[in-house]
Amino acid sequence: MRHTANETSTATLTRLIKAADRQHPVTLAYLKEEKDENGKKTGRLVETVRTVEIYDFTVTAAGDIVIKAMDRSTGESRSFRADRIRTYSIHRTRYLVTRPATDDKPARTTVGLATVTVLYPVDCPIAHRVALLAEALAA
């Protein structure tokens, strides 16, 4: 298990991108915002553990890196902010959850939330892809 506090964000992203490329699931311990019984966010962060299969990385308008993945326990798509990941473990097994087919239409935009999908070529070295992601963050 790797602790994100003990490594740079570039090292964490490099390992997670490499896991996604190789289709290795990842177990994440991360902080998520707690919700009350009515479904409203309370502002309190609680630690949660999930095993996921990563399929995309995006950057929000606020500059946060968001990791999109399929949750192995529920089979649903989830999003995780990279800065809220506390620890992670990369497994040696392969992906099991099938993602729903997506069409080429752009995703619906939600008011107040803008994201930019970071595209990177899969045939270039992993370090170059992390540099491309870092450039997108700086823009």
N, CA, C and O atoms as CSV, one atom per row, in Angstrom:
chain,resi,resn,atom,element,x,y,z
A,1,MET,N,N,0.842,-1.168,0.000
A,1,MET,CA,C,0.000,0.000,0.000
A,1,MET,C,C,0.889,1.233,0.000
A,1,MET,O,O,1.831,1.334,0.786
A,2,ARG,N,N,0.584,2.157,-0.878
A,2,ARG,CA,C,1.360,3.390,-0.980
A,2,ARG,C,C,0.586,4.544,-0.357
A,2,ARG,O,O,-0.625,4.667,-0.546
A,3,HIS,N,N,1.290,5.378,0.381
A,3,HIS,CA,C,0.694,6.551,1.012
A,3,HIS,C,C,1.007,7.771,0.152
A,3,HIS,O,O,2.174,8.043,-0.128
A,4,THR,N,N,-0.008,8.501,-0.266
A,4,THR,CA,C,0.208,9.655,-1.131
A,4,THR,C,C,0.962,10.769,-0.419
A,4,THR,O,O,1.571,11.614,-1.075
A,5,ALA,N,N,0.933,10.785,0.899
A,5,ALA,CA,C,1.672,11.805,1.649
A,5,ALA,C,C,3.179,11.571,1.548
A,5,ALA,O,O,3.964,12.494,1.764
A,6,ASN,N,N,3.589,10.345,1.220
A,6,ASN,CA,C,5.008,10.007,1.153
A,6,ASN,C,C,5.587,10.091,-0.253
A,6,ASN,O,O,6.756,9.759,-0.451
A,7,GLU,N,N,4.794,10.531,-1.243
A,7,GLU,CA,C,5.293,10.637,-2.606
A,7,GLU,C,C,4.695,11.869,-3.277
A,7,GLU,O,O,3.718,12.440,-2.792
A,8,THR,N,N,5.281,12.266,-4.379
A,8,THR,CA,C,4.780,13.440,-5.095
A,8,THR,C,C,3.488,13.082,-5.826
A,8,THR,O,O,3.215,11.910,-6.087
A,9,SER,N,N,2.705,14.094,-6.150
A,9,SER,CA,C,1.472,13.847,-6.902
A,9,SER,C,C,1.796,13.300,-8.285
A,9,SER,O,O,1.015,12.529,-8.844
A,10,THR,N,N,2.947,13.691,-8.846
A,10,THR,CA,C,3.365,13.169,-10.149
A,10,THR,C,C,3.622,11.667,-10.065
A,10,THR,O,O,3.236,10.922,-10.966
A,11,ALA,N,N,4.264,11.222,-9.001
A,11,ALA,CA,C,4.529,9.793,-8.832
A,11,ALA,C,C,3.223,9.020,-8.668
A,11,ALA,O,O,3.061,7.937,-9.231
A,12,THR,N,N,2.294,9.582,-7.893
A,12,THR,CA,C,0.991,8.933,-7.711
A,12,THR,C,C,0.262,8.825,-9.036
A,12,THR,O,O,-0.236,7.754,-9.384
A,13,LEU,N,N,0.191,9.923,-9.783
A,13,LEU,CA,C,-0.490,9.909,-11.077
A,13,LEU,C,C,0.178,8.957,-12.055
A,13,LEU,O,O,-0.504,8.261,-12.808
A,14,THR,N,N,1.497,8.919,-12.050
A,14,THR,CA,C,2.219,8.006,-12.937
A,14,THR,C,C,1.823,6.568,-12.660
A,14,THR,O,O,1.550,5.807,-13.589
A,15,ARG,N,N,1.788,6.193,-11.403
A,15,ARG,CA,C,1.427,4.817,-11.053
A,15,ARG,C,C,-0.034,4.510,-11.391
A,15,ARG,O,O,-0.341,3.413,-11.858
A,16,LEU,N,N,-0.933,5.467,-11.160
A,16,LEU,CA,C,-2.350,5.235,-11.452
A,16,LEU,C,C,-2.612,5.168,-12.961
A,16,LEU,O,O,-3.426,4.364,-13.415
A,17,ILE,N,N,-1.925,6.009,-13.733
A,17,ILE,CA,C,-2.064,5.948,-15.193
A,17,ILE,C,C,-1.517,4.626,-15.713
A,17,ILE,O,O,-2.104,4.010,-16.602
A,18,LYS,N,N,-0.405,4.199,-15.163
A,18,LYS,CA,C,0.186,2.924,-15.571
A,18,LYS,C,C,-0.751,1.768,-15.237
A,18,LYS,O,O,-0.884,0.831,-16.024
A,19,ALA,N,N,-1.400,1.826,-14.077
A,19,ALA,CA,C,-2.364,0.787,-13.691
A,19,ALA,C,C,-3.542,0.767,-14.659
A,19,ALA,O,O,-4.018,-0.301,-15.044
A,20,ALA,N,N,-4.010,1.953,-15.052
A,20,ALA,CA,C,-5.121,2.029,-16.010
A,20,ALA,C,C,-4.700,1.471,-17.366
A,20,ALA,O,O,-5.470,0.754,-18.005
A,21,ASP,N,N,-3.490,1.793,-17.808
A,21,ASP,CA,C,-2.992,1.283,-19.084
A,21,ASP,C,C,-2.916,-0.242,-19.091
A,21,ASP,O,O,-3.228,-0.885,-20.093
A,22,ARG,N,N,-2.508,-0.796,-17.986
A,22,ARG,CA,C,-2.352,-2.255,-17.889
A,22,ARG,C,C,-3.629,-2.965,-17.458
A,22,ARG,O,O,-3.666,-4.191,-17.353
A,23,GLN,N,N,-4.684,-2.175,-17.208
A,23,GLN,CA,C,-5.974,-2.671,-16.744
A,23,GLN,C,C,-5.853,-3.467,-15.447
A,23,GLN,O,O,-6.365,-4.579,-15.317
A,24,HIS,N,N,-5.155,-2.854,-14.495
A,24,HIS,CA,C,-5.026,-3.422,-13.156
A,24,HIS,C,C,-5.942,-2.638,-12.218
A,24,HIS,O,O,-5.872,-1.410,-12.192
A,25,PRO,N,N,-6.796,-3.308,-11.451
A,25,PRO,CA,C,-7.646,-2.602,-10.487
A,25,PRO,C,C,-6.822,-1.957,-9.374
A,25,PRO,O,O,-5.691,-2.360,-9.100
A,26,VAL,N,N,-7.410,-0.956,-8.748
A,26,VAL,CA,C,-6.740,-0.214,-7.683
A,26,VAL,C,C,-7.679,-0.113,-6.492
A,26,VAL,O,O,-8.863,0.178,-6.656
A,27,THR,N,N,-7.160,-0.351,-5.298
A,27,THR,CA,C,-7.923,-0.115,-4.079
A,27,THR,C,C,-7.496,1.236,-3.534
A,27,THR,O,O,-6.316,1.471,-3.278
A,28,LEU,N,N,-8.474,2.126,-3.359
A,28,LEU,CA,C,-8.225,3.492,-2.906
A,28,LEU,C,C,-8.809,3.710,-1.519
A,28,LEU,O,O,-9.933,3.292,-1.240
A,29,ALA,N,N,-8.058,4.355,-0.661
A,29,ALA,CA,C,-8.594,4.895,0.586
A,29,ALA,C,C,-8.588,6.399,0.376
A,29,ALA,O,O,-7.527,7.001,0.212
A,30,TYR,N,N,-9.757,7.006,0.381
A,30,TYR,CA,C,-9.869,8.410,0.041
A,30,TYR,C,C,-10.874,9.095,0.957
A,30,TYR,O,O,-11.639,8.446,1.670
A,31,LEU,N,N,-10.850,10.414,0.919
A,31,LEU,CA,C,-11.778,11.212,1.713
A,31,LEU,C,C,-12.931,11.653,0.825
A,31,LEU,O,O,-12.721,12.255,-0.228
A,32,LYS,N,N,-14.140,11.351,1.253
A,32,LYS,CA,C,-15.308,11.812,0.509
A,32,LYS,C,C,-16.149,12.673,1.439
A,32,LYS,O,O,-16.105,12.541,2.662
A,33,GLU,N,N,-16.911,13.553,0.819
A,33,GLU,CA,C,-17.736,14.457,1.612
A,33,GLU,C,C,-18.965,13.720,2.123
A,33,GLU,O,O,-19.696,13.089,1.360
A,34,GLU,N,N,-19.173,13.816,3.425
A,34,GLU,CA,C,-20.296,13.139,4.071
A,34,GLU,C,C,-21.617,13.807,3.710
A,34,GLU,O,O,-21.679,15.021,3.517
A,35,LYS,N,N,-22.672,13.001,3.622
A,35,LYS,CA,C,-24.019,13.530,3.360
A,35,LYS,C,C,-24.917,13.177,4.534
A,35,LYS,O,O,-24.749,12.138,5.172
A,36,ASP,N,N,-25.878,14.060,4.811
A,36,ASP,CA,C,-26.821,13.781,5.891
A,36,ASP,C,C,-27.937,12.873,5.383
A,36,ASP,O,O,-27.893,12.407,4.245
A,37,GLU,N,N,-28.933,12.623,6.223
A,37,GLU,CA,C,-30.022,11.705,5.871
A,37,GLU,C,C,-30.872,12.214,4.707
A,37,GLU,O,O,-31.581,11.431,4.073
A,38,ASN,N,N,-30.809,13.521,4.418
A,38,ASN,CA,C,-31.555,14.104,3.299
A,38,ASN,C,C,-30.741,14.147,2.010
A,38,ASN,O,O,-31.235,14.599,0.978
A,39,GLY,N,N,-29.493,13.678,2.067
A,39,GLY,CA,C,-28.643,13.683,0.886
A,39,GLY,C,C,-27.871,14.970,0.669
A,39,GLY,O,O,-27.224,15.133,-0.366
A,40,LYS,N,N,-27.927,15.895,1.631
A,40,LYS,CA,C,-27.188,17.152,1.516
A,40,LYS,C,C,-25.778,16.968,2.068
A,40,LYS,O,O,-25.574,16.285,3.071
A,41,LYS,N,N,-24.809,17.588,1.397
A,41,LYS,CA,C,-23.421,17.504,1.849
A,41,LYS,C,C,-23.250,18.294,3.144
A,41,LYS,O,O,-23.763,19.403,3.288
A,42,THR,N,N,-22.520,17.696,4.078
A,42,THR,CA,C,-22.326,18.328,5.381
A,42,THR,C,C,-21.033,19.128,5.464
A,42,THR,O,O,-20.874,19.948,6.369
A,43,GLY,N,N,-20.104,18.904,4.532
A,43,GLY,CA,C,-18.812,19.585,4.582
A,43,GLY,C,C,-17.774,18.799,5.352
A,43,GLY,O,O,-16.601,19.173,5.363
A,44,ARG,N,N,-18.178,17.724,5.994
A,44,ARG,CA,C,-17.263,16.875,6.761
A,44,ARG,C,C,-16.735,15.783,5.846
A,44,ARG,O,O,-17.502,15.174,5.100
A,45,LEU,N,N,-15.426,15.527,5.897
A,45,LEU,CA,C,-14.819,14.485,5.076
A,45,LEU,C,C,-14.661,13.204,5.887
A,45,LEU,O,O,-14.198,13.232,7.027
A,46,VAL,N,N,-15.052,12.075,5.283
A,46,VAL,CA,C,-14.901,10.771,5.924
A,46,VAL,C,C,-14.106,9.862,4.997
A,46,VAL,O,O,-14.231,9.945,3.775
A,47,GLU,N,N,-13.288,8.993,5.588
A,47,GLU,CA,C,-12.468,8.091,4.780
A,47,GLU,C,C,-13.285,6.880,4.340
A,47,GLU,O,O,-14.027,6.295,5.130
A,48,THR,N,N,-13.139,6.518,3.078
A,48,THR,CA,C,-13.838,5.389,2.485
A,48,THR,C,C,-12.842,4.591,1.668
A,48,THR,O,O,-11.886,5.148,1.128
A,49,VAL,N,N,-13.061,3.287,1.575
A,49,VAL,CA,C,-12.182,2.416,0.795
A,49,VAL,C,C,-12.996,1.759,-0.311
A,49,VAL,O,O,-14.072,1.218,-0.057
A,50,ARG,N,N,-12.484,1.805,-1.538
A,50,ARG,CA,C,-13.138,1.176,-2.685
A,50,ARG,C,C,-12.085,0.550,-3.587
A,50,ARG,O,O,-10.966,1.049,-3.703
A,51,THR,N,N,-12.465,-0.548,-4.222
A,51,THR,CA,C,-11.635,-1.140,-5.266
A,51,THR,C,C,-12.275,-0.769,-6.594
A,51,THR,O,O,-13.450,-1.048,-6.832
A,52,VAL,N,N,-11.485,-0.136,-7.454
A,52,VAL,CA,C,-12.016,0.424,-8.692
A,52,VAL,C,C,-11.166,0.025,-9.890
A,52,VAL,O,O,-10.035,-0.441,-9.757
A,53,GLU,N,N,-11.760,0.226,-11.071
A,53,GLU,CA,C,-11.083,0.004,-12.341
A,53,GLU,C,C,-11.086,1.341,-13.089
A,53,GLU,O,O,-12.123,1.768,-13.596
A,54,ILE,N,N,-9.932,1.992,-13.157
A,54,ILE,CA,C,-9.808,3.342,-13.704
A,54,ILE,C,C,-9.953,3.320,-15.226
A,54,ILE,O,O,-9.384,2.469,-15.910
A,55,TYR,N,N,-10.741,4.289,-15.743
A,55,TYR,CA,C,-10.861,4.383,-17.199
A,55,TYR,C,C,-10.631,5.779,-17.755
A,55,TYR,O,O,-10.546,5.926,-18.975
A,56,ASP,N,N,-10.525,6.815,-16.924
A,56,ASP,CA,C,-10.323,8.157,-17.461
A,56,ASP,C,C,-9.767,9.096,-16.401
A,56,ASP,O,O,-9.981,8.896,-15.206
A,57,PHE,N,N,-9.055,10.118,-16.849
A,57,PHE,CA,C,-8.547,11.190,-16.001
A,57,PHE,C,C,-9.018,12.502,-16.614
A,57,PHE,O,O,-8.874,12.706,-17.820
A,58,THR,N,N,-9.575,13.384,-15.811
A,58,THR,CA,C,-9.999,14.695,-16.294
A,58,THR,C,C,-9.489,15.768,-15.347
A,58,THR,O,O,-9.084,15.489,-14.219
A,59,VAL,N,N,-9.519,16.998,-15.831
A,59,VAL,CA,C,-9.115,18.148,-15.027
A,59,VAL,C,C,-10.298,19.105,-14.986
A,59,VAL,O,O,-10.833,19.469,-16.033
A,60,THR,N,N,-10.712,19.517,-13.792
A,60,THR,CA,C,-11.843,20.433,-13.655
A,60,THR,C,C,-11.392,21.864,-13.929
A,60,THR,O,O,-10.197,22.149,-14.004
A,61,ALA,N,N,-12.359,22.748,-14.077
A,61,ALA,CA,C,-12.058,24.164,-14.286
A,61,ALA,C,C,-11.311,24.738,-13.085
A,61,ALA,O,O,-10.542,25.689,-13.227
A,62,ALA,N,N,-11.536,24.165,-11.907
A,62,ALA,CA,C,-10.847,24.620,-10.698
A,62,ALA,C,C,-9.417,24.076,-10.614
A,62,ALA,O,O,-8.662,24.465,-9.723
A,63,GLY,N,N,-9.038,23.176,-11.537
A,63,GLY,CA,C,-7.690,22.632,-11.551
A,63,GLY,C,C,-7.523,21.320,-10.811
A,63,GLY,O,O,-6.399,20.845,-10.645
A,64,ASP,N,N,-8.624,20.721,-10.360
A,64,ASP,CA,C,-8.536,19.438,-9.663
A,64,ASP,C,C,-8.456,18.305,-10.672
A,64,ASP,O,O,-9.146,18.326,-11.692
A,65,ILE,N,N,-7.615,17.315,-10.391
A,65,ILE,CA,C,-7.540,16.124,-11.228
A,65,ILE,C,C,-8.595,15.155,-10.722
A,65,ILE,O,O,-8.638,14.837,-9.533
A,66,VAL,N,N,-9.447,14.685,-11.628
A,66,VAL,CA,C,-10.517,13.759,-11.277
A,66,VAL,C,C,-10.253,12.434,-11.974
A,66,VAL,O,O,-10.004,12.387,-13.178
A,67,ILE,N,N,-10.311,11.367,-11.201
A,67,ILE,CA,C,-10.111,10.016,-11.720
A,67,ILE,C,C,-11.477,9.371,-11.835
A,67,ILE,O,O,-12.224,9.302,-10.859
A,68,LYS,N,N,-11.804,8.897,-13.032
A,68,LYS,CA,C,-13.078,8.223,-13.250
A,68,LYS,C,C,-12.822,6.730,-13.311
A,68,LYS,O,O,-11.903,6.267,-13.985
A,69,ALA,N,N,-13.657,5.980,-12.590
A,69,ALA,CA,C,-13.433,4.544,-12.486
A,69,ALA,C,C,-14.736,3.814,-12.234
A,69,ALA,O,O,-15.721,4.404,-11.789
A,70,MET,N,N,-14.727,2.525,-12.522
A,70,MET,CA,C,-15.865,1.659,-12.236
A,70,MET,C,C,-15.634,1.021,-10.867
A,70,MET,O,O,-14.561,0.478,-10.603
A,71,ASP,N,N,-16.634,1.089,-10.008
A,71,ASP,CA,C,-16.561,0.496,-8.672
A,71,ASP,C,C,-16.801,-1.002,-8.796
A,71,ASP,O,O,-17.806,-1.426,-9.367
A,72,ARG,N,N,-15.895,-1.796,-8.270
A,72,ARG,CA,C,-16.032,-3.249,-8.384
A,72,ARG,C,C,-17.188,-3.804,-7.571
A,72,ARG,O,O,-17.797,-4.794,-7.975
A,73,SER,N,N,-17.504,-3.199,-6.446
A,73,SER,CA,C,-18.556,-3.757,-5.596
A,73,SER,C,C,-19.948,-3.456,-6.120
A,73,SER,O,O,-20.853,-4.274,-5.953
A,74,THR,N,N,-20.147,-2.292,-6.755
A,74,THR,CA,C,-21.476,-1.932,-7.239
A,74,THR,C,C,-21.603,-1.978,-8.756
A,74,THR,O,O,-22.716,-2.044,-9.278
A,75,GLY,N,N,-20.476,-1.945,-9.477
A,75,GLY,CA,C,-20.508,-1.919,-10.929
A,75,GLY,C,C,-20.872,-0.554,-11.495
A,75,GLY,O,O,-21.138,-0.432,-12.691
A,76,GLU,N,N,-20.886,0.480,-10.645
A,76,GLU,CA,C,-21.249,1.825,-11.076
A,76,GLU,C,C,-20.009,2.679,-11.298
A,76,GLU,O,O,-18.940,2.408,-10.750
A,77,SER,N,N,-20.175,3.713,-12.113
A,77,SER,CA,C,-19.095,4.642,-12.376
A,77,SER,C,C,-18.955,5.604,-11.190
A,77,SER,O,O,-19.952,6.081,-10.648
A,78,ARG,N,N,-17.723,5.877,-10.801
A,78,ARG,CA,C,-17.421,6.781,-9.692
A,78,ARG,C,C,-16.341,7.764,-10.109
A,78,ARG,O,O,-15.556,7.486,-11.016
A,79,SER,N,N,-16.302,8.904,-9.451
A,79,SER,CA,C,-15.263,9.904,-9.684
A,79,SER,C,C,-14.556,10.197,-8.372
A,79,SER,O,O,-15.186,10.271,-7.317
A,80,PHE,N,N,-13.238,10.364,-8.448
A,80,PHE,CA,C,-12.419,10.597,-7.259
A,80,PHE,C,C,-11.466,11.747,-7.533
A,80,PHE,O,O,-10.784,11.759,-8.558
A,81,ARG,N,N,-11.414,12.710,-6.628
A,81,ARG,CA,C,-10.417,13.761,-6.745
A,81,ARG,C,C,-9.077,13.206,-6.296
A,81,ARG,O,O,-8.969,12.595,-5.232
A,82,ALA,N,N,-8.053,13.425,-7.121
A,82,ALA,CA,C,-6.726,12.874,-6.833
A,82,ALA,C,C,-6.156,13.410,-5.519
A,82,ALA,O,O,-5.447,12.688,-4.818
A,83,ASP,N,N,-6.455,14.661,-5.178
A,83,ASP,CA,C,-5.903,15.239,-3.952
A,83,ASP,C,C,-6.547,14.676,-2.685
A,83,ASP,O,O,-6.046,14.916,-1.586
A,84,ARG,N,N,-7.639,13.938,-2.817
A,84,ARG,CA,C,-8.295,13.340,-1.648
A,84,ARG,C,C,-7.922,11.876,-1.435
A,84,ARG,O,O,-8.379,11.256,-0.475
A,85,ILE,N,N,-7.103,11.319,-2.315
A,85,ILE,CA,C,-6.662,9.932,-2.148
A,85,ILE,C,C,-5.572,9.901,-1.081
A,85,ILE,O,O,-4.582,10.626,-1.174
A,86,ARG,N,N,-5.762,9.063,-0.075
A,86,ARG,CA,C,-4.795,8.946,1.023
A,86,ARG,C,C,-3.811,7.803,0.791
A,86,ARG,O,O,-2.601,7.982,0.932
A,87,THR,N,N,-4.330,6.629,0.436
A,87,THR,CA,C,-3.481,5.470,0.144
A,87,THR,C,C,-4.081,4.725,-1.037
A,87,THR,O,O,-5.262,4.867,-1.352
A,88,TYR,N,N,-3.237,3.928,-1.683
A,88,TYR,CA,C,-3.725,3.108,-2.786
A,88,TYR,C,C,-2.862,1.864,-2.929
A,88,TYR,O,O,-1.682,1.858,-2.580
A,89,SER,N,N,-3.476,0.824,-3.448
A,89,SER,CA,C,-2.780,-0.430,-3.755
A,89,SER,C,C,-3.170,-0.838,-5.160
A,89,SER,O,O,-4.350,-0.837,-5.509
A,90,ILE,N,N,-2.185,-1.184,-5.963
A,90,ILE,CA,C,-2.452,-1.637,-7.329
A,90,ILE,C,C,-2.399,-3.156,-7.336
A,90,ILE,O,O,-1.429,-3.758,-6.875
A,91,HIS,N,N,-3.455,-3.771,-7.864
A,91,HIS,CA,C,-3.552,-5.227,-7.901
A,91,HIS,C,C,-2.941,-5.768,-9.183
A,91,HIS,O,O,-2.750,-5.026,-10.147
A,92,ARG,N,N,-2.636,-7.051,-9.196
A,92,ARG,CA,C,-2.051,-7.684,-10.377
A,92,ARG,C,C,-3.096,-8.377,-11.247
A,92,ARG,O,O,-2.769,-8.919,-12.303
A,93,THR,N,N,-4.337,-8.358,-10.812
A,93,THR,CA,C,-5.397,-9.010,-11.584
A,93,THR,C,C,-5.845,-8.101,-12.720
A,93,THR,O,O,-5.316,-7.000,-12.874
A,94,ARG,N,N,-6.813,-8.547,-13.516
A,94,ARG,CA,C,-7.327,-7.783,-14.651
A,94,ARG,C,C,-8.689,-7.195,-14.309
A,94,ARG,O,O,-9.300,-7.555,-13.303
A,95,TYR,N,N,-9.159,-6.279,-15.164
A,95,TYR,CA,C,-10.470,-5.669,-15.002
A,95,TYR,C,C,-11.568,-6.718,-15.154
A,95,TYR,O,O,-11.463,-7.621,-15.983
A,96,LEU,N,N,-12.612,-6.592,-14.354
A,96,LEU,CA,C,-13.758,-7.509,-14.404
A,96,LEU,C,C,-15.058,-6.801,-14.761
A,96,LEU,O,O,-15.926,-7.392,-15.404
A,97,VAL,N,N,-15.201,-5.549,-14.354
A,97,VAL,CA,C,-16.448,-4.809,-14.540
A,97,VAL,C,C,-16.503,-4.292,-15.980
A,97,VAL,O,O,-15.550,-3.678,-16.460
A,98,THR,N,N,-17.614,-4.543,-16.658
A,98,THR,CA,C,-17.774,-4.008,-18.009
A,98,THR,C,C,-18.413,-2.632,-17.916
A,98,THR,O,O,-19.413,-2.431,-17.227
A,99,ARG,N,N,-17.810,-1.698,-18.627
A,99,ARG,CA,C,-18.349,-0.348,-18.656
A,99,ARG,C,C,-19.506,-0.295,-19.633
A,99,ARG,O,O,-19.477,-0.968,-20.664
A,100,PRO,N,N,-20.526,0.495,-19.325
A,100,PRO,CA,C,-21.611,0.660,-20.291
A,100,PRO,C,C,-21.089,1.316,-21.564
A,100,PRO,O,O,-20.200,2.166,-21.507
A,101,ALA,N,N,-21.631,0.928,-22.697
A,101,ALA,CA,C,-21.204,1.509,-23.966
A,101,ALA,C,C,-21.545,2.996,-23.981
A,101,ALA,O,O,-22.637,3.398,-23.578
A,102,THR,N,N,-20.604,3.800,-24.445
A,102,THR,CA,C,-20.838,5.235,-24.545
A,102,THR,C,C,-20.846,5.620,-26.007
A,102,THR,O,O,-20.135,5.035,-26.825
A,103,ASP,N,N,-21.648,6.600,-26.322
A,103,ASP,CA,C,-21.656,7.087,-27.691
A,103,ASP,C,C,-20.690,8.254,-27.817
A,103,ASP,O,O,-20.083,8.670,-26.830
A,104,ASP,N,N,-20.545,8.781,-29.021
A,104,ASP,CA,C,-19.584,9.852,-29.257
A,104,ASP,C,C,-20.134,11.233,-28.939
A,104,ASP,O,O,-19.476,12.235,-29.218
A,105,LYS,N,N,-21.323,11.303,-28.363
A,105,LYS,CA,C,-21.895,12.599,-28.010
A,105,LYS,C,C,-21.194,13.145,-26.773
A,105,LYS,O,O,-20.827,12.375,-25.885
A,106,PRO,N,N,-21.003,14.457,-26.701
A,106,PRO,CA,C,-20.385,15.008,-25.498
A,106,PRO,C,C,-21.295,14.833,-24.288
A,106,PRO,O,O,-22.519,14.796,-24.413
A,107,ALA,N,N,-20.684,14.728,-23.131
A,107,ALA,CA,C,-21.446,14.558,-21.894
A,107,ALA,C,C,-22.241,15.819,-21.597
A,107,ALA,O,O,-21.843,16.921,-21.974
A,108,ARG,N,N,-23.377,15.645,-20.913
A,108,ARG,CA,C,-24.180,16.796,-20.498
A,108,ARG,C,C,-23.369,17.653,-19.546
A,108,ARG,O,O,-22.649,17.136,-18.692
A,109,THR,N,N,-23.486,18.945,-19.693
A,109,THR,CA,C,-22.776,19.844,-18.790
A,109,THR,C,C,-23.656,20.150,-17.594
A,109,THR,O,O,-24.853,20.398,-17.735
A,110,THR,N,N,-23.061,20.130,-16.433
A,110,THR,CA,C,-23.759,20.462,-15.213
A,110,THR,C,C,-23.426,21.907,-14.864
A,110,THR,O,O,-22.269,22.315,-14.965
A,111,VAL,N,N,-24.408,22.671,-14.462
A,111,VAL,CA,C,-24.196,24.078,-14.116
A,111,VAL,C,C,-23.219,24.161,-12.952
A,111,VAL,O,O,-23.390,23.495,-11.931
A,112,GLY,N,N,-22.193,24.988,-13.119
A,112,GLY,CA,C,-21.226,25.209,-12.056
A,112,GLY,C,C,-20.064,24.233,-12.051
A,112,GLY,O,O,-19.164,24.353,-11.220
A,113,LEU,N,N,-20.064,23.269,-12.963
A,113,LEU,CA,C,-18.973,22.300,-12.998
A,113,LEU,C,C,-18.493,22.170,-14.432
A,113,LEU,O,O,-19.256,21.775,-15.314
A,114,ALA,N,N,-17.247,22.498,-14.664
A,114,ALA,CA,C,-16.687,22.362,-15.999
A,114,ALA,C,C,-15.489,21.443,-15.923
A,114,ALA,O,O,-14.646,21.590,-15.038
A,115,THR,N,N,-15.404,20.495,-16.841
A,115,THR,CA,C,-14.268,19.590,-16.864
A,115,THR,C,C,-13.644,19.592,-18.246
A,115,THR,O,O,-14.302,19.889,-19.243
A,116,VAL,N,N,-12.391,19.263,-18.288
A,116,VAL,CA,C,-11.665,19.135,-19.540
A,116,VAL,C,C,-11.084,17.742,-19.578
A,116,VAL,O,O,-10.345,17.358,-18.671
A,117,THR,N,N,-11.397,16.975,-20.603
A,117,THR,CA,C,-10.806,15.654,-20.735
A,117,THR,C,C,-9.400,15.815,-21.278
A,117,THR,O,O,-9.191,16.486,-22.288
A,118,VAL,N,N,-8.444,15.203,-20.612
A,118,VAL,CA,C,-7.058,15.281,-21.035
A,118,VAL,C,C,-6.777,14.065,-21.893
A,118,VAL,O,O,-6.817,12.933,-21.410
A,119,LEU,N,N,-6.495,14.294,-23.158
A,119,LEU,CA,C,-6.188,13.204,-24.071
A,119,LEU,C,C,-4.683,13.063,-24.169
A,119,LEU,O,O,-3.966,14.060,-24.255
A,120,TYR,N,N,-4.215,11.862,-24.157
A,120,TYR,CA,C,-2.787,11.636,-24.316
A,120,TYR,C,C,-2.603,10.366,-25.126
A,120,TYR,O,O,-3.375,9.418,-24.984
A,121,PRO,N,N,-1.594,10.342,-25.967
A,121,PRO,CA,C,-1.366,9.153,-26.794
A,121,PRO,C,C,-0.901,7.982,-25.941
A,121,PRO,O,O,-0.087,8.154,-25.034
A,122,VAL,N,N,-1.415,6.801,-26.230
A,122,VAL,CA,C,-1.072,5.639,-25.413
A,122,VAL,C,C,0.260,5.015,-25.816
A,122,VAL,O,O,0.779,4.159,-25.100
A,123,ASP,N,N,0.823,5.433,-26.956
A,123,ASP,CA,C,2.070,4.817,-27.391
A,123,ASP,C,C,3.309,5.566,-26.925
A,123,ASP,O,O,4.423,5.145,-27.239
A,124,CYS,N,N,3.155,6.663,-26.185
A,124,CYS,CA,C,4.328,7.376,-25.695
A,124,CYS,C,C,4.614,6.956,-24.250
A,124,CYS,O,O,3.724,6.435,-23.578
A,125,PRO,N,N,5.827,7.170,-23.765
A,125,PRO,CA,C,6.185,6.747,-22.401
A,125,PRO,C,C,5.292,7.407,-21.354
A,125,PRO,O,O,4.762,8.499,-21.556
A,126,ILE,N,N,5.143,6.716,-20.239
A,126,ILE,CA,C,4.259,7.163,-19.165
A,126,ILE,C,C,4.670,8.534,-18.637
A,126,ILE,O,O,3.802,9.345,-18.316
A,127,ALA,N,N,5.962,8.813,-18.538
A,127,ALA,CA,C,6.417,10.100,-18.015
A,127,ALA,C,C,5.957,11.248,-18.913
A,127,ALA,O,O,5.637,12.331,-18.423
A,128,HIS,N,N,5.924,11.017,-20.215
A,128,HIS,CA,C,5.462,12.051,-21.147
A,128,HIS,C,C,3.969,12.310,-20.948
A,128,HIS,O,O,3.523,13.455,-21.030
A,129,ARG,N,N,3.194,11.256,-20.687
A,129,ARG,CA,C,1.761,11.423,-20.465
A,129,ARG,C,C,1.487,12.202,-19.190
A,129,ARG,O,O,0.561,13.012,-19.148
A,130,VAL,N,N,2.274,11.972,-18.156
A,130,VAL,CA,C,2.118,12.736,-16.910
A,130,VAL,C,C,2.482,14.196,-17.161
A,130,VAL,O,O,1.841,15.093,-16.614
A,131,ALA,N,N,3.497,14.445,-17.976
A,131,ALA,CA,C,3.861,15.813,-18.311
A,131,ALA,C,C,2.731,16.502,-19.068
A,131,ALA,O,O,2.464,17.681,-18.836
A,132,LEU,N,N,2.065,15.784,-19.970
A,132,LEU,CA,C,0.924,16.349,-20.686
A,132,LEU,C,C,-0.203,16.707,-19.718
A,132,LEU,O,O,-0.844,17.749,-19.859
A,133,LEU,N,N,-0.439,15.834,-18.735
A,133,LEU,CA,C,-1.473,16.104,-17.735
A,133,LEU,C,C,-1.101,17.336,-16.902
A,133,LEU,O,O,-1.962,18.158,-16.590
A,134,ALA,N,N,0.170,17.460,-16.546
A,134,ALA,CA,C,0.632,18.604,-15.768
A,134,ALA,C,C,0.494,19.901,-16.580
A,134,ALA,O,O,0.143,20.943,-16.027
A,135,GLU,N,N,0.769,19.838,-17.885
A,135,GLU,CA,C,0.600,21.006,-18.745
A,135,GLU,C,C,-0.872,21.429,-18.803
A,135,GLU,O,O,-1.190,22.618,-18.792
A,136,ALA,N,N,-1.755,20.437,-18.865
A,136,ALA,CA,C,-3.193,20.752,-18.897
A,136,ALA,C,C,-3.627,21.432,-17.600
A,136,ALA,O,O,-4.481,22.319,-17.614
A,137,LEU,N,N,-3.038,21.014,-16.485
A,137,LEU,CA,C,-3.356,21.653,-15.201
A,137,LEU,C,C,-2.877,23.096,-15.164
A,137,LEU,O,O,-3.551,23.961,-14.605
A,138,ALA,N,N,-1.732,23.356,-15.749
A,138,ALA,CA,C,-1.165,24.690,-15.727
A,138,ALA,C,C,-1.943,25.658,-16.610
A,138,ALA,O,O,-1.929,26.868,-16.385
A,139,ALA,N,N,-2.623,25.112,-17.620
A,139,ALA,CA,C,-3.350,25.977,-18.569
A,139,ALA,C,C,-4.595,26.581,-17.963
A,139,ALA,O,O,-5.309,27.328,-18.633
